[in-house]
């Protein structure tokens, strides 16, 4: 079963690596948010989130 994954990460290189890993595992990255405001906009379609706190 594939999940729609939201990535919340402010460092572009790390975000790209996470996005590659998510897709390599067979899931779909719905996008990368750099902050809470961006994450809030994308969260409605996410099944799960990887969040850098």
Residue pairs with C-beta under 8 A, 6 or more apart in sequence:
2 26
2 27
2 28
3 27
3 28
3 47
3 48
4 27
4 28
4 30
4 45
4 46
4 47
4 48
5 22
5 27
5 28
5 29
5 30
5 46
5 47
5 48
5 49
5 50
6 29
6 30
6 31
6 33
6 39
6 42
6 43
6 46
6 48
6 49
6 50
7 15
7 18
7 19
7 22
7 29
7 31
7 32
7 33
7 49
7 50
8 32
8 33
8 34
8 35
8 36
8 38
8 39
8 49
8 50
8 51
8 52
9 15
9 18
9 32
9 33
9 34
9 50
9 52
10 34
10 35
10 52
11 52
14 52
15 32
15 34
18 32
18 50
19 29
19 32
22 28
22 29
22 50
23 29
30 42
30 45
30 46
31 42
33 39
33 41
33 42
39 49
39 51
43 49
